[in-house]
Amino acid sequence: MPYKEAKVEKLYYTIGEVAEMFKVNTSLIRFWEKEFEIIKPKKNKKGNRLFTQTDIDNFHIIFHLVKENGMTLKGAKKKMKENKEDTEHNFEIIKSLESIKNMLIEVRESL
């Protein structure tokens, strides 16, 4: 079995890295930051935004609601305020199913 290096998780991500993860413009990331109060990036001395893994997870939920489910921003905000735990739980289920799918694809390719 080939050796795999352990993934090192970063503590902070730049706005460019976050935009690249979701394949969107940085302006959309800044816009969602203003629209959704759950996204609170740190800022360095230069004023550059530094996003934590929690912010990335919140972006995943927002991206899922808005881009994949077709909700409006107003609807996504309402859902995040009213059913945040339920929304996060559903997203965690989707995320775990996607990781299982990726693992199965890896197994199939290694056969």
Phi and psi restraints in degrees (value plus and minus 20) as a CYANA .aco file:
   2 PRO   PHI     -88.3   -48.3
   2 PRO   PSI     130.1   170.1
   3 TYR   PHI     -95.8   -55.8
   3 TYR   PSI     113.0   153.0
   4 LYS   PHI    -137.9   -97.9
   4 LYS   PSI     109.8   149.8
   5 GLU   PHI     -92.7   -52.7
   5 GLU   PSI     123.7   163.7
   6 ALA   PHI     -89.3   -49.3
   6 ALA   PSI     119.8   159.8
   7 LYS   PHI     -93.6   -53.6
   7 LYS   PSI     112.0   152.0
   8 VAL   PHI    -119.1   -79.1
   8 VAL   PSI     100.5   140.5
   9 GLU   PHI    -107.1   -67.1
   9 GLU   PSI     117.0   157.0
  10 LYS   PHI    -100.8   -60.8
  10 LYS   PSI     131.6   171.6
  11 LEU   PHI    -102.5   -62.5
  11 LEU   PSI     -57.3   -17.3
  12 TYR   PHI    -152.6  -112.6
  12 TYR   PSI     124.5   164.5
  13 TYR   PHI    -141.1  -101.1
  13 TYR   PSI     121.9   161.9
  14 THR   PHI     -98.2   -58.2
  14 THR   PSI     146.5   186.5
  15 ILE   PHI     -84.1   -44.1
  15 ILE   PSI     -53.3   -13.3
  16 GLY   PHI     -85.5   -45.5
  16 GLY   PSI     -61.0   -21.0
  17 GLU   PHI     -85.8   -45.8
  17 GLU   PSI     -60.1   -20.1
  18 VAL   PHI     -85.5   -45.5
  18 VAL   PSI     -64.1   -24.1
  19 ALA   PHI     -81.9   -41.9
  19 ALA   PSI     -58.1   -18.1
  20 GLU   PHI     -87.5   -47.5
  20 GLU   PSI     -57.6   -17.6
  21 MET   PHI     -78.6   -38.6
  21 MET   PSI     -60.1   -20.1
  22 PHE   PHI    -119.0   -79.0
  22 PHE   PSI     -21.4    18.6
  23 LYS   PHI      35.7    75.7
  23 LYS   PSI      28.1    68.1
  24 VAL   PHI    -149.8  -109.8
  24 VAL   PSI     150.3   190.3
  25 ASN   PHI     -96.8   -56.8
  25 ASN   PSI     134.8   174.8
  26 THR   PHI     -84.7   -44.7
  26 THR   PSI     -47.1    -7.1
  27 SER   PHI     -83.7   -43.7
  27 SER   PSI     -54.4   -14.4
  28 LEU   PHI     -87.5   -47.5
  28 LEU   PSI     -58.0   -18.0
  29 ILE   PHI     -83.2   -43.2
  29 ILE   PSI     -65.1   -25.1
  30 ARG   PHI     -83.5   -43.5
  30 ARG   PSI     -59.1   -19.1
  31 PHE   PHI     -84.6   -44.6
  31 PHE   PSI     -66.4   -26.4
  32 TRP   PHI     -84.8   -44.8
  32 TRP   PSI     -52.3   -12.3
  33 GLU   PHI     -81.6   -41.6
  33 GLU   PSI     -59.9   -19.9
  34 LYS   PHI     -93.1   -53.1
  34 LYS   PSI     -56.4   -16.4
  35 GLU   PHI     -96.3   -56.3
  35 GLU   PSI     -56.7   -16.7
  36 PHE   PHI    -130.3   -90.3
  36 PHE   PSI      99.8   139.8
  37 GLU   PHI     -94.8   -54.8
  37 GLU   PSI     -29.4    10.6
  38 ILE   PHI     -97.7   -57.7
  38 ILE   PSI     -31.6     8.4
  39 ILE   PHI    -118.5   -78.5
  39 ILE   PSI      91.6   131.6
  40 LYS   PHI    -149.8  -109.8
  40 LYS   PSI      63.4   103.4
  41 PRO   PHI     -93.0   -53.0
  41 PRO   PSI     130.7   170.7
  42 LYS   PHI     -98.4   -58.4
  42 LYS   PSI     138.3   178.3
  43 LYS   PHI    -147.1  -107.1
  43 LYS   PSI     117.0   157.0
  44 ASN   PHI    -103.8   -63.8
  44 ASN   PSI    -193.8  -153.8
  45 LYS   PHI     -81.3   -41.3
  45 LYS   PSI     -50.5   -10.5
  46 LYS   PHI     -98.8   -58.8
  46 LYS   PSI     -35.1     4.9
  47 GLY   PHI      75.5   115.5
  47 GLY   PSI     -13.2    26.8
  48 ASN   PHI     -92.0   -52.0
  48 ASN   PSI     120.2   160.2
  49 ARG   PHI     -97.8   -57.8
  49 ARG   PSI     116.1   156.1
  50 LEU   PHI    -145.2  -105.2
  50 LEU   PSI      94.0   134.0
  51 PHE   PHI    -115.4   -75.4
  51 PHE   PSI     118.7   158.7
  52 THR   PHI    -109.5   -69.5
  52 THR   PSI     154.2   194.2
  53 GLN   PHI     -83.8   -43.8
  53 GLN   PSI     -53.1   -13.1
  54 THR   PHI     -82.7   -42.7
  54 THR   PSI     -62.4   -22.4
  55 ASP   PHI     -82.1   -42.1
  55 ASP   PSI     -60.6   -20.6
  56 ILE   PHI     -82.6   -42.6
  56 ILE   PSI     -63.6   -23.6
  57 ASP   PHI     -82.1   -42.1
  57 ASP   PSI     -60.6   -20.6
  58 ASN   PHI     -85.5   -45.5
  58 ASN   PSI     -58.1   -18.1
  59 PHE   PHI     -82.0   -42.0
  59 PHE   PSI     -59.1   -19.1
  60 HIS   PHI     -79.7   -39.7
  60 HIS   PSI     -64.2   -24.2
  61 ILE   PHI     -84.6   -44.6
  61 ILE   PSI     -66.7   -26.7
  62 ILE   PHI     -82.7   -42.7
  62 ILE   PSI     -64.7   -24.7
  63 PHE   PHI     -79.8   -39.8
  63 PHE   PSI     -62.9   -22.9
  64 HIS   PHI     -82.2   -42.2
  64 HIS   PSI     -65.5   -25.5
  65 LEU   PHI     -87.6   -47.6
  65 LEU   PSI     -65.0   -25.0
  66 VAL   PHI    -103.3   -63.3
  66 VAL   PSI     -72.7   -32.7
  67 LYS   PHI    -103.9   -63.9
  67 LYS   PSI     -60.7   -20.7
  68 GLU   PHI    -108.7   -68.7
  68 GLU   PSI     -56.4   -16.4
  69 ASN   PHI    -114.4   -74.4
  69 ASN   PSI     -31.0     9.0
  70 GLY   PHI      56.1    96.1
  70 GLY   PSI       3.0    43.0
  71 MET   PHI     -96.3   -56.3
  71 MET   PSI     135.5   175.5
  72 THR   PHI     -98.3   -58.3
  72 THR   PSI     144.3   184.3
  73 LEU   PHI     -82.0   -42.0
  73 LEU   PSI     -59.2   -19.2
  74 LYS   PHI     -82.8   -42.8
  74 LYS   PSI     -63.2   -23.2
  75 GLY   PHI     -85.9   -45.9
  75 GLY   PSI     -59.8   -19.8
  76 ALA   PHI     -86.3   -46.3
  76 ALA   PSI     -60.6   -20.6
  77 LYS   PHI     -81.7   -41.7
  77 LYS   PSI     -64.5   -24.5
  78 LYS   PHI     -82.8   -42.8
  78 LYS   PSI     -64.0   -24.0
  79 LYS   PHI     -84.4   -44.4
  79 LYS   PSI     -59.9   -19.9
  80 MET   PHI     -86.7   -46.7
  80 MET   PSI     -54.7   -14.7
  81 LYS   PHI     -96.7   -56.7
  81 LYS   PSI     -64.5   -24.5
  82 GLU   PHI     -99.4   -59.4
  82 GLU   PSI     -65.0   -25.0
  83 ASN   PHI    -144.8  -104.8
  83 ASN   PSI      30.0    70.0
  84 LYS   PHI     -81.8   -41.8
  84 LYS   PSI     -64.5   -24.5
  85 GLU   PHI     -84.5   -44.5
  85 GLU   PSI     -63.3   -23.3
  86 ASP   PHI     -84.6   -44.6
  86 ASP   PSI     -61.9   -21.9
  87 THR   PHI     -83.8   -43.8
  87 THR   PSI     -64.4   -24.4
  88 GLU   PHI     -83.9   -43.9
  88 GLU   PSI     -60.3   -20.3
  89 HIS   PHI     -82.7   -42.7
  89 HIS   PSI     -66.5   -26.5
  90 ASN   PHI     -81.8   -41.8
  90 ASN   PSI     -60.1   -20.1
  91 PHE   PHI     -86.9   -46.9
  91 PHE   PSI     -59.0   -19.0
  92 GLU   PHI     -82.2   -42.2
  92 GLU   PSI     -59.0   -19.0
  93 ILE   PHI     -83.0   -43.0
  93 ILE   PSI     -65.6   -25.6
  94 ILE   PHI     -81.7   -41.7
  94 ILE   PSI     -62.8   -22.8
  95 LYS   PHI     -83.2   -43.2
  95 LYS   PSI     -62.3   -22.3
  96 SER   PHI     -88.6   -48.6
  96 SER   PSI     -56.3   -16.3
  97 LEU   PHI     -85.3   -45.3
  97 LEU   PSI     -58.6   -18.6
  98 GLU   PHI     -86.5   -46.5
  98 GLU   PSI     -56.8   -16.8
  99 SER   PHI     -88.8   -48.8
  99 SER   PSI     -56.4   -16.4
 100 ILE   PHI     -84.5   -44.5
 100 ILE   PSI     -62.6   -22.6
 101 LYS   PHI     -80.1   -40.1
 101 LYS   PSI     -65.4   -25.4
 102 ASN   PHI     -84.0   -44.0
 102 ASN   PSI     -58.4   -18.4
 103 MET   PHI     -84.2   -44.2
 103 MET   PSI     -62.8   -22.8
 104 LEU   PHI     -85.6   -45.6
 104 LEU   PSI     -56.3   -16.3
 105 ILE   PHI     -84.4   -44.4
 105 ILE   PSI     -61.9   -21.9
 106 GLU   PHI     -80.9   -40.9
 106 GLU   PSI     -63.5   -23.5
 107 VAL   PHI     -82.6   -42.6
 107 VAL   PSI     -64.2   -24.2
 108 ARG   PHI     -82.3   -42.3
 108 ARG   PSI     -60.9   -20.9
 109 GLU   PHI     -89.9   -49.9
 109 GLU   PSI     -47.2    -7.2
 110 SER   PHI    -101.3   -61.3
 110 SER   PSI     -32.6     7.4
